[in-house]
């Protein structure tokens, strides 16, 4: 570790780029964040939502991970036995997309490369990306237990995934079958329902004529948004009560292009009021048609290949892309007089969340998980026990709403990077069986062989493992307990499960939170987390959602490089107005500067400079050596700052307990910047310079006590600067860390609301006198006379008690505090604070006539500007033609100018 700077050589500016890496190494090397299940204290545990190994972190990560770090650091200081476990996710589809794009640029495909070589590339990519992510997580100052770092494809988690699959299969909840799945032609893989993004699209509704087989001159009209799917039609459906078509039920139409007879069936699913009341039925390419086909035992004809081109069933358009085939089908119908009409039609089109293309319902043999029972148990937990508790509460409805409508989860993906499905198929006589149910599920190859021989007999020559992998969310759903050692009953699992808090984004409540809850109740009998904190989004400087497609993202590393970690952390959290609310980050794209983060950096500098002043005035003594101040020795300002300290600490703790992280940050900003730095330190300076040693020591004690307490209060938000100053202040010499010190416990006996209100009058009075000095153009060394006039005896008492502070900080040589003046003074600068008149005679101090001339000039300038706006607002053309917002802005501008002119008029009158 770098040696701490001596107090005599403390730099005047705080340098986060030297300080932050030093303390990050210190925390990790000393093991302050390594959890011990055998240690005392109530457990508080969290698992980091694992970032995908797809490159590097973005601003959303910085925000989403800083929020819970504030909570974790607070809980650790409160004496909880804390575990915050890090890790990363293998991100099956996302990594596949990256690697296949790389291969495409090399003129190759993964199939040409082969599975083994492809996986070697994937692991190499993982090592590179994971290294970047871990470095960035450390740089954010997150207090993670790196000794427990996990990866969703590591040995332990892979074993947990296999165990979960086998148990679910043995319970009859995982099965294999041919069903319609959401198919992404771009990734050539099935995707689950919740990986589908429905988008409103302006398209067309084509109306086709299907001739009756018995009378080709007559036809039924069907409408479709996907003309190419008609090649797989196996029926036309009408409503059984539709009088227009009842006589045709049971007859046939001739399917154009294919020249195939298909039946006219009756089904109550059909809406007789939509279009012609006739519906084409394509069981292999539409989920509703699939169910209708089941009811009427219709054949299923798949017309698509996995890449979105038409197969042999799509003849004569075999090999064409689905959208090219669409055009060809429409062209054929038009040329043969069977295109009734085409309508403009806006409708919802399902897109693959990852592939970014419209999905196709495709008939495919896949693995499914029946989650209905798990979902029911989660709903029961939520309705009967409010478990988990969502913060904000409104997200509970999103969670339960999703659980209520879940369908069987398609868990297989036609990819290579991921957890390979633990199912094996027997090869007998050199052939795989045609029966899709001829397989065994096992924990390993040895167990699979034993099961295969028992199930299929001695003729099994070898076993082939299912090539597919599991949906990434399957392993992610086990994350809260697999990372703690499940299925073993480890010490970590027993101590830290269920976890205390899950902090994540609203966009994955259904992807992840609901699935973790379901798997938790299935395998552990418990919801895996007590609280779920839903963070909002980081929006750009215009309030727009950041996205790669818009190119409006802000790289957190750039801001870390420019301003430091504490500045970015504090800026992000301070912007949170309420739990779960989005924040807007001020950012100038031309300069790369952020006003929000710069303000937070200035706050860190303010803390550093105030601390530097305190340290240089403690004469080498620590807070412990100085001891606590004697209550009877305290001055008014001492009692005030101690009251502010303890009342603010009380509020901050209340906010932290309620996840009011942004409000807590703002409360501390006001205490530190306004009360401590701007006022108390200034009030203490005369005592530190004075000859009254007892008063000086009391001031030193209060300064040391308040500073040390403030550092501990602020530490969860700004861990680096607080560690740096705390080490210097306490002379801890890195034997321990502020991060494991007790969080301050407010003492109600120090809190005096009346004193705080009264001292507020003193502060406002001093500020008013300073403003009057500035308006009069007085130099800093010039002293003034002042009259403070109030009929309120309490205000007179307060100001009299604090007159030494008023004289010192406002440079007042002659001060009179009175209930009234014998005569109204002339040539004064005046202001009002509450019911206190603040008067500063200017005669002899400044050239009053010159000052009057300046005020008159300012007044004339404002009047000219106001006249221009009045003329605009009196112009009927402006009022009728201008944007209402512009008109309102002009009115507001005029009102502001008139208020300024009134103030200047009052100043003119006082100047005589």
N, C-alpha and C positions, 0 to 999 in steps of 0.2 A: 504494500500500500504506500501511496505517496504521503509524505509527512505533511501534517497540517501546517498552514502558514502561521508564523508567530503573530501575536496581536499587533505588534509594532509595524508589521509589514502586510497587514490585511489589504488586499486590493480594494480600490474605491468602487469597482464595478464587479458584480457577481458574474462569474464565468461558468455557465452550465456545461460547456463542452469539456472542461477539465474535471468538474465536480461529478457529473452524472455517471460517466463510465466507472469512476473510482468507487462510488458507493454501490453500483450494481454488482461489481466484482466482489466487493466486501460482503454484501448480503449473501451472495451465493456461496462464496468460499467459507464463510463462517456458519452456514447452514441455518440461518435464522428462520427460514420458511419451510424447513423440513419437518413434516408432521411426525408425531410420535403417538401411536395409538394407546400407549401405556401411560402417557402423561396425564395429569389431572386436568380438570376443566370440562365444561359442557362442550360437546362436539359442535363445530360449525364447519360444514364441508360443502365444497363446490367442485364441479368438473368444468373445465374450460370448454365452451362450445368449440369443437376442433376445427380449425381453419383447414380448408382444402389445400392439398399440396399442388397448387396450380400456378405457383409463381411467387407473389409477395402479397403483403397485407395492403388493404386500402383504407380510406378514411373511416368507413363504416366499422371496420375492425378496431381501429384506434379508439373510437367512441364506445363501441359495445364492450370492449375489454377493460377500458379505464373505469367505467361505471362500477362493475362488480369489484374491481381492485380497491376502490374507495371503501366499499362495504367490508371486504376481507381484511384490509389493514385496520379498520375500526374494530372489527370483532376480535382480531388478534390482540389489540391493545386493551380490549375489555376483559381479557383473561380467558377467552374461549380457546379450546384445543382445535386449531384451525388446520384444515387441509384444503389447498386449492391445487387441483391436479391438472397439469397441462397435457396437451396431445394434439395430434393432427389426423386428418381424415384422408383416406386414399382417393376419394372422389372419382369413382370408376368412370363414369361417362365423360366428365370434364377432362380427365387426364387422357382418356382415349382420343378425345377430339383434338387435343394439343398434339399428341404424338402422330395421329393419322394425318394431320395437316403438315407436320414436318416430313412425314414419309411421302406425302403427295408432292411436296416441293422437290423431293429427291427422285420423283418418278416411280415410286414404289407404293405398294399397299401392304397392310399388315398380313394379309394372307400369303403374299409372296415372301414376306420376311419369316413367317412361321411363329407359332405361339411362344416358344422358348426364347427366341431372339427378341421378340416384341416385349416380353416380360422383363428381359434384361435391360432394355431401353427404359421401361417404365420404372424399374427400381433405381436406375441411374438418375432419371428425372426427379424421382421422389427424394433422393439424397440431396440433390442440388436445391430443390424448392424448399424442402423441410429445413435445410440449413439456413436459408434466407429467412424463413418465417420465424424460426427460433431466435435468430439474431434480432429480428425486429420486435418480437415479444419481450425479449430482455431489455431492449432499448426503451420500450414504453414504461419500464420500471415496474412491471407486474410482479407481485410477490408470490410467484408460483413455486411449487415444490418440484424442482427439476429432477430430483432423484426418482420421481414416479412418472416421468414422461412416458406417454403411450402413443401408439400408432395403430390405427384400426386393422392393419394387416400384420401386426407383430404376432409373435408366437402365442402369447397368452390370450390375446383377443381373438385370434383365429380359432383357438381351441374353444373359447366361449361361444363363438358363432356356430361352430359345428355342433356343439352340445345343444344349443337352443334349437337348431334345425331338427336334430334327431328327436328331441323331446316333443317338439310340436308335431312332427310326423307321427310319432308313436301315439300321440293323443288324438290323432285323426284330424288335426287342424292344418296340416300341409298336405297337399295332394297335387297330382299331375293330371292334366286333362286338356282337351282341345276346346278352346273357348275363343271368343273374340277378345282381342287385346288392343290396347292403344299402341300402334306401331309407328315408330319414327323412321322413315326411309333414310334420313340423313345419317343417323347413328346406326341404322339397321339393328335396332333393338326394341324390345317392348318397353313401354314406360307406364308407370302407375297412373291412376286417375288424378292424383294430386300433383303430378308432374306435367299436367296439361294446362295450358294457359288459353282460355277462351277469349278470342278477339272479335270485335265487331268489324265485319268486312262488307264493303259494297261490292256485290256480285250480281249474279243473274239467276232467275228461276226459269228454267226451260220447260215448256209444256210439249210432251210427245204424244203422238197418236199410236195406240196399239190396236191393230185390226182384230175384230172378232174372228175366230176360226170358222164359225158356222156361216158368217156373212161378212166377207172381207171388205164390203163397202161400208160397213159400220165399224166404229172403233171406240175404245175408251181412251180418255186423255189423262195422262199421269204427269205430275210435275216433279222436277228434281233440281238440286243445285250441283249434283255430281253426275253429269250425263254418262261418263265412262262406266259407272257401276251398273248401268242397265244390262251390260253384257253378262252380268251374273244374276239377273232377275230370275226368280223361280215361281213367282205368283204376282197377281194383282189383287189387292184387298179392297173391299168396300164394307161399309157399316151394315150389319144385318137388318137394320130397320130403315135403310135408305130405299125409299120406294122407287127411285130411278133405276136401281140396279138389282133389286131382289130377284127378278126373273132371270138374271144372268148368273147368279151364284151356282157354281158347279160346272159352268161352261168354261171354254178356253179362249185365250187370245194367242195370236201368233207373234212371238217376240221378234221385232224387226232386227235386221242385221244377222241374227243367229238363226232365224227361221225355225225357232223352237216353240212348241206348244207349252204354255204355262197356264195353270188353273186360275179361275176367278174365285177367291175365297171370301168368307164373311168373318170379320173380326171387330170387336168392340173398340179396339185401339184406334181405329180410323175415325178421324174427325170429318163428318159429312159436310161441314160448313167451309172447310178449307179447300180452295181450288175446285176441282171437279168432283171431289169426294172419292176419287179413286187413288190408291197408293201403290206404287211399285214396291215389291218386296225383294230385298237382296239380303238374305240371311247371313251371308259370309262377309258383309261389309257395312253392317249397320246394327248397333246393339238392340234397338227396338225391333228391327226386322228379324234379328237372331231369335228373340223370344217368340215372335209370331211364327217363325219357322218351326220352332220346337212344338208349339201348340198344334200346328197343322202337318207335322212330319214332312216338311219341305226339304228337298235336297239343298246342300250348301255348296255353292260353286265359287271358289276363290279365283279371282282374275288377276291378282297382283303378285309380282315377285317381291322379295324383301327390300329391293332397292327402289321400289316405286314404279318400276316398269311393268307392262302387262305380260302375263305368262301365256301359255298355249290356250287357256280358256278365254283369253281376250282376243282371239283370232277374229277378224283379220288385222288387228292392230298389235299383234304380239311384238314385244321388244320396244314399243314406244313408251316414253315417259307418260305418266298418268295425265299430266296436263296437256301434252300434245295429243294424246288419245282423246281427251275431252273435246278438243277442237274438231278432230276427225269425226267423232260420233255426231256432233251437232251438224257438221257439214253433210254427213250422209243423210240424216233425217230431213234437212232442208232440200237436198237434191231429190229425195224420193217423196216429197209432198207430205211428209209425216211430222213436220215441225209446226205445231199449232200456233205458238207465239213465244216471245221471249220478254220477260219483265225485268226491270231493274229491281234488285232485291238486296236489302241489307240484312245480314244474318250473322249468327255467332259461329265462328270457325275454330275448332280446337287445334292449337299449335303445340308442338313439342317444346317444353320449357328449355331443354338443352340444345336440341337440334335446330330450333328456330324455323321449322317448316310445318305445314299442316300435317297432322297425324292421320293415319288411316286405320279404321277398325279392321283388323286382319285376323282371320281364322288361323290359330296357331296352337301347337302343343306347348304349354308353359307350366310352370310351378306356381301354385297359388297358396295363400294363407288365409284361412277363415278367421277373421278378427272380430266377428260379431259378439262372441261371448266376452272377450276381453273388453270390447268397447262398452258393453252393458255394465260390466263391473266398474269401469272408470266413471261412467255416468252416475252410477249409484254412489260412488265415493264423493263425487262433486256435489250431488244434490243433497246427500245426507250429512256430509261432514265438511263441505267446502274445501275439499282436498283434491288438488292443490289450490292454494290461494293465489289468484292472479293480481298483479299490480301493474297497471290499473285494473280495477275489477271488471271493466267493460269487456275485457278480452275473454272472460269466462264464457260468454255467449258464443264467441267464435270457436272456442275449444269444444264445447258441448254440441254445438251445431254440426261440427264436423264428425264427431263421434256418432251422432244420430244417423248420418247418411252414408257411413262407410260401406263399401262393397268388398267382396273378396279381393285381397291384395295380390296383384301379380308380382311375384318376388324374383323371377328369373330374368336375366339380361343376357343377350347374345354378344357378350364381350369377353375379354380375356383377363383384364386387370381387375382383380377383386377376389372375393372368397368363392372359390369354385364349389359348386353344389355337391354335397357329399352323397351322391347317388351313383350307383354303378349298374351297367347293363351287361348281361351275360352274352358271350359269343359262343354259339353252339354250331358245330359244323361250319365254322367260318362265317356265320351269319349273325347279325343282330336280330332280335325278335321283332316282329311287326307289332306285337301287342304293346301299346304305350305304357301299360301297367307292369311290364316285365322288368323290374328293377329291384335293387335293394338299397336301403338307406343305412349308412353306417358311419361310425366315428373315424374309421381309418380303413386302409386297404385290407389289413389282416382280418378285421371284423367283417368287412364286406365279403371276403372269400368264404368265411364260415357261414354267413347268412345265405350266400348264393348257392353253395353246395346243398344246404338244407332245403332251400326253396326250389332249385332247378335240377338238383341231382348231380351225379358225377360227370355228366357230359359237358359241363362248362369248361371250355378251353382257356378262356381268359376273361377278364373284365375290362370294360371300357367305362371310364368315368364321364359323367355328364359334362360336356364342354362349357356349359353356361356358368355365369357367376351370379351371385345374389345382388339384388338391388342394394346400392350403397346404404340406403336408409335402414336396411335390416341390421347391419352392424352398428350403425349410429343409434338405433333404438335400444341397444344393449349398453350404451356408453356409460350411464351413471353407475352401473354395477359391475360390468365386465372389467372396467378399469380398476376396480377395487378387489379383483381376484376371483369373482364369481366364475365358474360354479363352485369353487372351493369356499369354505367358510373361513376366510383369512381374517387376521386381526384387523386389517383395514376395513374389510366388509362389515365386521361386527361393530366396529367403533364409529364408522363414518356413514353408514347407510341406514335409512334413506338420507340423501343429501339435504342440505338446508335450503339451498337456493339454486335455481336455474335462471340465468340471465341470458336472454336471447331476443331475436327480432320477431316482430309480429308476422312476418311473411313465412315463417316456418313453424307456426303453431300447429298447423295440420301436418306438414312434412315430418316434423321431428318431435315436438312436445307431446302430441297425442300418441305417437307410436312408442315413445319412451314410457309413457304412462301405461299403455297396454302391455308392453313387454314386462314392465315392472310388476304389475299385478299378476301376470301369468307365471313369472319365474320366482318372484320373491314374496308375493302376496301383499306388496305394498306399492303405493305410488312412490316413484323414486325421488321426489323432491317435495319439500313442504311449501315453498313459495316459488312463484314464477314471475320474475321481473321482466316486463316487455319493454325494451328500449325503442325509441323512435328512430327516425332516419336523420342523417346529416345531409342537409340540403345545401345547394350552392348559394352564392351571394344574391341570387335572384329568387331564392325560395324553391327552385326546381330540384327534383330528385336527381341525384348524380347517377350517371350511367355511362358505360363505355360507348354506346351508340351515339349519345349526345356529345361526348367528348368533354363533359363538364366536371369530370372528377378532379379532386385535389389530392395530390400525393402527400401522405402524412410525413414521409421521409424528408421531403423538401422543407416542410415546416419545422421538423425536428432539427434539421441542419441549420436553419436560420434562427430559430428562437429557443431551442432546447425542449427537453421532454416535459418538465414541470409546466412550462408555459402552455404547451399544447394540451396536456391533461386538464389543467385548470380551465382553460378557455372552453374546451368541449363540455365539461361538466357544468360550469357556471351558466351556460346558455340554457340548460334544462329548466324550464319553468314549472313543469309538473311531470311526475313519473309517466314515462311512455310517450312524451311529447317530442315531436321533431324539433331539431335545432337548425338554425341558419348560421353558416360560418362566413364572416366577412372575408373577402379575398379579391385581390387585384391581380388579374391574370397577366397584365403587362409587366408588372414589377415582381410578381410572386410574393407580394406582401399581404399579410392578414392583419387587419386592425384589431380583431378579436384576440388573436394570439399575441400580437405586439403589446396589447394592454395587459395581458397576463404576464408577459416577460417583464414589463414595467413594474408589475406588482411584486415579482420575485426580486427585482432590483431594490424596490422600496423596502422590502423585508431585510435584504442584505445591508442596505445603508443604515437602517434603524438599528439593526443588530450590531453592526460595526461600531456605531456610536455608543451603544450600551456597553459592549465589550471593552472599549477603550476607556470607559468611565467606571468600570468595576474594580479597577486597580488590581487585576489578576485574581480576583476572588470569584468563586463559583456560587450559584444560588444556594447550594448546601452550606458552604462556608459562611455566607452572609446571614443565612437563617431567615426566618419569617419576621416581618415587621411587627412591632408591638402595636396593638390597636390604638392605644392612647397617644402614640407618637404620630399617627397618620394625619396628614393635612386633608383639606377638602378634596383636592385633586386626587390624592391617593385613594380616598374612600370611593370617589367617583369611578376611577378606572378599575378598581377591584370589583365594584358593583357591576360595571359593564362587562367585565371579564366573566364573572360567574353567571350573570343573567344570559349572556350570549352562549356560554357553554351549555347551559340548560336547554336553550332553544336548538342549538346545533345537535345535541344528542337526541332530542325529540325528532328532529328532521331525519337524522340518520336511521333511527329505529323505524321510521315510516317510509324509508327510501326517498326522502326529500333531499337528494344529493345536490341538486342545483341551488336550492334555497339555503342549505347549509354552507355552501361555498360563498354565496352572497353575504350571508350574515358575518362570516369570518372576514371577508374583504372590508366590510364597514368597520368592524372592530379594529382590525389591524391598521388599515390605511388611515381612516378618519380619526378614530378615538386614540389609538396608541401612538402612531407615528406623527400625525399632524397636530395633535393636541397634548397628550400627556408628556411626550418627550420634550416638547417646547416648554411646557409648564415646569418640568423638572430641571431644565438647564440652569436657571439662576441658583438653585439649591446646590447643584453639583459644582458650580463655580464659587459658591459662597463660603463663608468662614464658619458657619454653624455646622459643626461636625456631626451632631446628632441628626439634624435635618438632612444633611447630605447622605448619611448612612441609611436613613429611612427611604430616601429617594432611590438609592442604590438597591436596597432590598426589594422595593416595589417594582423597579425596572426589571430586575433579575427574575423575580417571581412571575411577573406578567409575561415577559418574553419567553421564559421556559414553558409556561402553560400554553401560550399561543402556538409555539412550535409543535407541541403534542396535539393540540386541537387541529392544526392545519395539516399535519403529516399525511393523513390518508389521501389528500388531494395533491399535495406537492411534496413527495417523499424525499427528493434529493436536496433541495435547498434547506429543508427543515433538518435533515440529518447533518448536513455540513455545519450549520450554525449551532445545533444542539451539541455536537461533538466539541466545538470550540468553547461554548458557554459552560458546559459541565466538566470540561477537561477529561472526558471519558477515555480518551486515548484508544478508541476503537476496541475497548474491552467488551462493549455491548453496543446496542443500537437503539435509537429512538423508537424504532418500529416494534420493539418488544417491551417498551415502557408502558405503564398503565395510562389509559386514556383519562384525561382530567375528570375528576368527580366534582361537580359544582357544590359549593357550600351555600345553602339558602341564607345563612346568617349574614353573608356579605352583600346580598342583593337588597338594594334600597331604591325602589322605583321613584319615590319622591325626590331623592337626591339626584337621580338621573335626569328627571324632568327639570329640576331647578338648575342643574349644571348646564342643561341645554340652553337656558336663557343666558347664562354667562358666555357660552360659546357663540351664540347668535349675536350678542352685544359686541364682543371682540371682533367678530367677522364684520359687523356693520361699521365699526370704527375704522377697521382696515380698509374697507371699501370706500368710505368717505375720504380717507387719506389719499387713496389712489385716484379718486375722481378729482381731487383738488390738486393733484400733481405734486404732493409733498415728497421730499426725499426721505429715505429710510432713517437717517439720523435725526431728522427734525422731530421735536416733541410737540405735543398739542395740549390744549385744554379741552375738556369735554364736560357736558352737562347730560346727566341721565335723569329724565323727568318721568316720574310715575306716581300716581295717587295710591297704587296698591302697596300696602305695607309689607306684604310678603315679597314682592319684587324688590322693594327697597332693601329688605333684610338680605336677600340672596346676593344682590349686587354689592352691598356693603361688605358682606363676608368675603366676597371674591375680588375686592377692589385691587388687591396686590397683583392678581393675575391680569386684570384689565389694564392696570398701569404698565406692567411689564410688556405684555404682548402687543398692545396697541400704541406703545410709546406715549402714554398720557402723563404729562407732568402735573397738571392741575385737574383734579376730578371732583365734580360736585354731583352727589346723588340726592335728589330732592323730590318733594311732592308737587312743587309748582315753582315757577319763576316769577319774580316781581314784575318783569316786563318781557315782552317778546323780543328776543335778541335779533339784531340785524347782521347781515353779512356772515351767515353761518351755512355750513353744510349740514343737512338734516336727513334723518332716516327714522323709521319706526320698527321696533322689535316687540311684538306682542302689544302691550299697552305702554311700553317704554319709548319715550321720545329721546332720540340720540342726537345731540347737537354739538357741532364742532365749530367754534368761532374761527374765522379765517383771517380777520384783520391782523395785519402784521406778519402773517405767515406767507401769504401769496398776494399777487397782484389781483385784487378782486375784480377790478374793471376788465383786466385781460381775461380773467376766468369767465366773467359775464359775456364778454364778446365771443369767447369760444362756445359757450352754451348756446348763445343766440345763433351763431353760425350753424351749429349742429341742428338746432330747432328748425331753421330755415330750410336746411337740406331735407329734413324729414317731411316738412310741410310740402315742399315741391314734389317729392315722391308720392305723398298721399294724394295730392291734387290730381296727379296723373292717373292713379288708380280710381279715384272718385269719378273722373271723367269717363273712364272706361266702363265703370259700373252703371253710369247714367245713360250710356249709349244703348238704345234698343237693339241695334244690329248685333252688338257684342253679346247681349243677354240672350238673343234668340238663336244665334249661330254658333256660339262657342260651346265647347264641351262642358257639361255641368260641373265636372271636376275642376276645370280651369276657372269657372266663375266662382265656385266655392273657395278655391285657393286664393283668388283675388280678394274676396271678402275677408278671409282670415288674415291676409297680409295687411290689409287696411286697418283691421282691428288692432293688430300688433303695432303698427306705426302710430296709431292714435294713443295707445297705452304708453309708448315711449315718449311721445310728445307731452303727455300729461306729467310724466316724471320730470322732464326737462323744464316744463313750466313751473312746477313746484320748486325746483332747484333755483330757477331765476328769482322767484319771489323771496326765497330765503337769503339770496345773495344781496337783497336790498336794492 
